[in-house]
Amino acid sequence: MVTRAHIYVTVGDSDTVRGTLLANHTSAVVFPTTAAGGGTTGAAITSVGIQAGDRIVVELGYQATNAVTPSYTGRLYYGGSGPTDLASGATGVTTDPGWVEFSTGDSLFATPTSDVVDKFTTGIGAAFSYWGGTSWSATGRRAVVPANDEYAGLMAHEPRYEITNSTFYFEVVSLPSGGTGTSFYAMVLGPTDNGTFIRTTYTVATGMLTFENCIDYVDASPTTLAFDPAAHRWWRFRETGGTVYWETSPDAASWTVRRSMAVTQWLRFGTLRTNFEAYADTGSVTTPAEVDNVNGLPATITKVWTGSAWVAKPVKVWTGSAWVAKPVRSWSGTAFF
């Protein structure tokens, strides 16, 4: 006897099927002859465009394929209310609750961080909330973030994102230098305010860039290096294959890993929020930062066919002494934009 599972989504609270996540999955794990916890893992689901109010339906049963003497009867237990989840092989089947978990980067309950996109072309768009004096520069078409005691910054509206199989990055156009006291700029990814997050931080007074995994707001052993405004113009978080990476780039085309770690449990779920923020003791920093191109390639980037894939490359112009990245503009019929 083996477990069978069928998981699908209905349109709201109805019998209309919107799509099937797992179609008639048959486990390879055979039932034991004495009641114990069992199950299956690693079953890939199919993408379904779930909408607010939809219902996820999980149908569990078993398939009897035995032909032995004496005969056996299969039994599934449900409704356990004990304090411990039922584990494989555990015998507390009448008390320990069984469970179903979606544990991969399926974006089932949250939006991938890469979907937060804003190039600040005409202002700070609908993706972000901003506070503490953060504003938009019409000249540079960028977001301007001052460092002050209000933790000025930008935050994606809904703190329900996931980084699994996704990325999150900013172009850090300019940062101040020579500040005094406690002053920093940081790109942050983590749950709502509980002191747990990953962070890339620029400390104004020291000019150092720090890559942190904070618990209770502190990382006892961060990775640091001297900030280079050209080489470290882009900051990125990326997750793939169970590893999260802190990265920098000069042009958003070629990225360098600065730190990596195995994905922790809190990073696996869609409860994350994304920030670019700054802090300073009152009066310690007068020049704000300017950031741009959140999860979006700038106009100085194009894609080139390598023979097997399209790869992002910067567009550069010869000035007479050096190759310099320049924006690419299009003619609308009345003006270049």
C-alpha positions as CSV (number, residue, x, y, z in Angstrom):
1,M,0.0,0.0,0.0
2,V,1.3,3.5,-0.9
3,T,0.0,7.0,-0.4
4,R,-1.7,8.9,-3.2
5,A,-2.0,12.6,-3.3
6,H,-3.9,15.0,-5.6
7,I,-3.6,18.8,-5.0
8,Y,-5.4,21.5,-6.9
9,V,-6.8,25.0,-6.7
10,T,-10.4,26.1,-7.0
11,V,-11.7,29.4,-8.1
12,G,-12.6,31.0,-4.8
13,D,-14.8,28.8,-2.6
14,S,-16.3,26.9,-5.5
15,D,-16.0,23.5,-7.3
16,T,-14.4,25.1,-10.4
17,V,-10.8,24.0,-10.7
18,R,-8.4,26.8,-11.6
19,G,-5.5,24.5,-12.0
20,T,-3.7,21.4,-10.7
21,L,-0.6,21.6,-8.5
22,L,0.1,17.9,-8.1
23,A,-1.7,15.4,-10.3
24,N,-2.4,11.9,-8.7
25,H,1.0,11.6,-7.2
26,T,1.9,8.0,-6.1
27,S,4.5,7.6,-3.3
28,A,7.2,5.1,-3.5
29,V,7.2,4.6,0.3
30,V,5.3,1.4,1.3
31,F,3.0,1.4,4.4
32,P,4.5,-0.3,7.4
33,T,2.6,-3.2,9.0
34,T,2.5,-1.3,12.3
35,A,1.0,2.2,12.3
36,A,3.7,4.8,12.0
37,G,4.4,8.2,10.4
38,G,5.2,8.1,6.7
39,G,5.0,10.2,3.6
40,T,6.9,11.5,0.6
41,T,9.1,14.5,-0.2
42,G,10.5,16.1,-3.3
43,A,7.3,16.0,-5.4
44,A,7.5,18.8,-8.0
45,I,4.3,20.9,-8.4
46,T,3.0,22.6,-11.5
47,S,2.7,26.4,-11.6
48,V,-0.9,27.7,-11.1
49,G,-1.9,31.4,-11.2
50,I,-3.5,31.5,-7.8
51,Q,-5.7,34.5,-6.9
52,A,-6.8,36.0,-3.6
53,G,-9.7,34.0,-2.2
54,D,-8.9,30.8,-4.0
55,R,-8.8,27.5,-2.1
56,I,-6.0,24.9,-2.1
57,V,-7.5,21.4,-2.0
58,V,-5.3,18.5,-0.8
59,E,-6.8,15.0,-1.4
60,L,-4.9,12.2,0.4
61,G,-5.6,8.5,0.2
62,Y,-3.8,5.2,-0.5
63,Q,-3.5,2.7,-3.2
64,A,-3.6,-1.0,-2.3
65,T,-1.4,-3.1,-4.6
66,N,-0.6,-5.9,-2.1
67,A,-1.4,-9.6,-2.9
68,V,-0.4,-11.4,0.3
69,T,-1.9,-13.7,2.9
70,P,-3.2,-12.6,5.4
71,S,-4.7,-9.5,3.9
72,Y,-4.1,-6.0,5.3
73,T,-6.3,-3.0,5.7
74,G,-4.9,0.5,5.1
75,R,-5.5,3.3,7.6
76,L,-4.9,7.1,7.5
77,Y,-5.0,9.1,10.7
78,Y,-6.0,12.8,10.8
79,G,-7.0,15.4,13.3
80,G,-4.1,15.0,15.7
81,S,-3.7,17.9,18.1
82,G,-0.5,17.1,19.9
83,P,2.4,19.6,20.3
84,T,4.8,17.7,17.9
85,D,4.4,17.2,14.1
86,L,4.2,13.6,13.0
87,A,7.6,12.5,11.9
88,S,8.5,9.6,9.6
89,G,8.6,6.4,11.6
90,A,7.0,8.0,14.7
91,T,4.3,5.9,16.3
92,G,2.2,8.7,17.8
93,V,-0.2,8.6,14.9
94,T,-3.3,9.3,17.0
95,T,-1.9,12.4,18.6
96,D,0.9,14.0,16.4
97,P,-0.6,16.0,13.6
98,G,0.3,15.0,10.0
99,W,1.0,17.9,7.6
100,V,1.5,19.0,4.0
101,E,4.2,21.6,3.2
102,F,5.1,23.6,0.1
103,S,8.7,24.1,0.7
104,T,10.4,25.2,-2.5
105,G,10.5,28.5,-4.4
106,D,7.1,28.1,-6.1
107,S,5.9,31.6,-5.4
108,L,2.6,30.0,-4.2
109,F,2.1,32.3,-1.3
110,A,4.4,35.3,-2.1
111,T,5.8,37.3,-4.9
112,P,9.4,36.8,-6.0
113,T,11.7,39.6,-4.9
114,S,12.7,40.1,-8.6
115,D,9.1,41.3,-9.3
116,V,9.8,44.5,-7.3
117,V,10.9,46.7,-10.3
118,D,11.3,50.5,-10.4
119,K,13.6,52.6,-12.6
120,F,12.3,55.9,-11.1
121,T,11.7,57.3,-14.6
122,T,8.9,59.7,-13.6
123,G,9.0,59.4,-9.8
124,I,9.0,56.8,-7.1
125,G,6.5,54.3,-8.4
126,A,3.7,52.2,-6.9
127,A,6.1,49.4,-5.8
128,F,7.5,51.4,-2.9
129,S,6.6,53.3,0.2
130,Y,9.1,55.9,1.3
131,W,9.7,58.1,4.4
132,G,12.2,60.1,6.4
133,G,12.8,62.7,3.7
134,T,13.4,60.2,0.9
135,S,12.4,61.9,-2.4
136,W,12.7,61.8,-6.2
137,S,15.3,63.6,-8.2
138,A,13.9,64.9,-11.5
139,T,17.4,65.8,-12.7
140,G,18.9,62.3,-12.2
141,R,15.6,60.4,-12.4
142,R,16.6,58.6,-9.2
143,A,15.4,58.1,-5.7
144,V,17.3,60.2,-3.1
145,V,17.7,58.7,0.4
146,P,19.1,60.9,3.2
147,A,20.8,59.5,6.3
148,N,19.0,60.7,9.4
149,D,17.6,59.4,12.7
150,E,14.3,58.5,11.1
151,Y,15.8,55.5,9.2
152,A,14.9,57.2,5.9
153,G,14.4,54.8,3.1
154,L,12.4,52.8,0.5
155,M,10.4,49.7,1.3
156,A,8.4,47.5,-1.2
157,H,4.8,47.9,-0.2
158,E,3.7,44.4,0.8
159,P,6.2,42.5,3.0
160,R,5.3,39.1,1.5
161,Y,8.1,38.4,-0.8
162,E,10.4,35.3,-1.3
163,I,14.0,35.2,-2.5
164,T,14.0,31.5,-3.5
165,N,15.3,31.2,-7.1
166,S,15.1,34.9,-7.3
167,T,17.2,38.1,-7.0
168,F,16.9,41.6,-5.6
169,Y,19.3,44.4,-6.6
170,F,19.8,48.2,-6.6
171,E,22.0,50.5,-8.6
172,V,23.8,52.6,-6.0
173,V,24.6,55.7,-8.0
174,S,26.2,57.8,-5.3
175,L,27.0,57.6,-1.6
176,P,28.3,60.3,0.8
177,S,31.7,60.0,2.4
178,G,33.4,61.4,5.5
179,G,30.5,61.3,7.9
180,T,30.9,61.3,11.6
181,G,29.2,59.3,14.3
182,T,27.0,56.3,13.4
183,S,25.9,56.6,9.8
184,F,25.2,54.0,7.2
185,Y,23.3,53.0,4.1
186,A,22.0,49.5,3.6
187,M,20.1,47.2,1.4
188,V,18.1,44.8,3.6
189,L,16.1,41.6,3.1
190,G,14.3,39.9,6.0
191,P,11.0,39.4,7.9
192,T,9.2,42.2,9.5
193,D,10.9,43.9,12.5
194,N,12.4,41.2,14.5
195,G,16.1,41.8,14.0
196,T,16.7,38.9,11.6
197,F,17.8,39.9,8.1
198,I,20.6,39.8,5.6
199,R,22.1,43.2,4.7
200,T,24.7,44.9,2.5
201,T,25.9,48.0,4.4
202,Y,28.0,51.0,3.6
203,T,29.4,52.7,6.7
204,V,30.0,56.4,5.9
205,A,32.7,57.1,8.5
206,T,34.9,54.2,7.5
207,G,34.1,53.8,3.8
208,M,33.7,50.1,4.3
209,L,31.1,47.8,2.6
210,T,29.8,45.0,4.9
211,F,27.9,41.8,4.0
212,E,25.9,40.7,7.0
213,N,23.6,37.9,8.3
214,C,22.0,39.5,11.3
215,I,20.4,37.9,14.3
216,D,19.0,40.3,16.9
217,Y,20.3,43.1,14.6
218,V,23.9,41.9,14.9
219,D,26.3,39.8,12.8
220,A,29.4,38.9,14.9
221,S,31.5,37.9,11.9
222,P,30.5,39.9,8.8
223,T,32.5,40.0,5.5
224,T,33.9,43.4,4.8
225,L,35.9,45.3,2.1
226,A,36.7,48.8,1.2
227,F,34.0,50.4,-0.9
228,D,34.8,51.3,-4.5
229,P,32.0,53.5,-6.0
230,A,32.8,52.1,-9.5
231,A,33.4,48.4,-8.8
232,H,30.5,48.2,-6.3
233,R,27.9,50.4,-8.1
234,W,25.4,47.5,-8.0
235,W,24.3,45.5,-4.9
236,R,22.4,42.2,-5.2
237,F,21.0,39.4,-3.2
238,R,20.5,36.1,-5.1
239,E,19.3,32.6,-4.2
240,T,19.8,29.4,-6.1
241,G,20.1,25.8,-5.2
242,G,19.7,26.4,-1.5
243,T,22.4,29.0,-1.3
244,V,22.0,32.8,-0.9
245,Y,24.6,35.2,-2.2
246,W,25.6,38.8,-1.5
247,E,27.0,40.2,-4.8
248,T,28.4,43.4,-6.3
249,S,28.9,44.6,-9.9
250,P,30.3,47.6,-11.7
251,D,27.7,47.4,-14.5
252,A,24.9,44.9,-13.7
253,A,26.4,42.6,-16.3
254,S,29.3,41.0,-14.4
255,W,28.7,40.0,-10.8
256,T,31.2,39.1,-8.0
257,V,30.1,37.0,-5.1
258,R,31.1,38.7,-1.8
259,R,29.6,36.2,0.6
260,S,27.4,33.2,0.5
261,M,25.6,30.8,3.0
262,A,23.1,28.0,3.0
263,V,19.6,29.3,3.1
264,T,18.3,29.5,6.6
265,Q,14.7,28.5,7.6
266,W,13.4,32.0,7.7
267,L,14.6,32.8,4.2
268,R,12.6,29.9,2.8
269,F,9.2,31.4,3.3
270,G,7.4,34.2,1.6
271,T,7.3,36.6,4.6
272,L,10.2,38.9,3.6
273,R,10.3,42.6,3.0
274,T,12.8,44.6,0.9
275,N,14.4,47.8,2.0
276,F,17.0,50.4,1.0
277,E,17.5,52.5,4.1
278,A,19.8,54.9,5.8
279,Y,20.6,56.0,9.4
280,A,22.7,58.7,11.0
281,D,23.1,60.4,14.3
282,T,21.4,63.8,14.0
283,G,23.4,66.1,11.7
284,S,26.2,63.6,10.9
285,V,25.6,63.3,7.2
286,T,24.3,66.1,5.0
287,T,24.7,64.6,1.5
288,P,22.1,62.0,0.6
289,A,22.5,58.8,-1.5
290,E,21.0,58.3,-4.9
291,V,19.8,54.9,-6.0
292,D,18.2,53.7,-9.3
293,N,17.1,50.7,-11.4
294,V,15.6,48.4,-8.8
295,N,15.7,44.9,-10.5
296,G,15.9,46.6,-13.8
297,L,18.8,46.9,-16.3
298,P,19.7,50.6,-17.1
299,A,19.6,52.1,-20.5
300,T,23.4,51.5,-20.7
301,I,22.8,47.8,-20.9
302,T,22.0,45.7,-23.9
303,K,22.1,42.0,-24.6
304,V,24.5,40.2,-26.9
305,W,24.1,36.7,-28.3
306,T,27.0,34.5,-27.3
307,G,26.1,31.6,-29.5
308,S,24.1,29.8,-26.8
309,A,22.5,32.6,-24.7
310,W,21.7,36.3,-24.5
311,V,24.1,38.0,-22.1
312,A,23.7,41.5,-20.7
313,K,26.6,43.8,-21.7
314,P,27.2,47.5,-21.1
315,V,27.0,49.9,-24.0
316,K,30.2,52.0,-24.1
317,V,31.4,55.0,-26.1
318,W,35.0,56.0,-26.8
319,T,35.6,59.5,-25.5
320,G,39.1,59.8,-27.0
321,S,40.8,58.5,-24.0
322,A,38.6,55.8,-22.5
323,W,35.4,53.7,-23.0
324,V,32.6,55.1,-21.0
325,A,29.1,53.7,-20.4
326,K,26.5,55.9,-22.1
327,P,22.7,55.7,-22.1
328,V,20.8,54.5,-25.1
329,R,17.9,56.7,-26.1
330,S,14.9,56.2,-28.5
331,W,13.2,58.7,-30.7
332,S,9.4,59.0,-29.9
333,G,8.7,61.1,-33.0
334,T,8.9,64.3,-31.1
335,A,11.8,63.8,-28.6
336,F,14.5,61.4,-27.4
337,F,13.6,59.6,-24.2
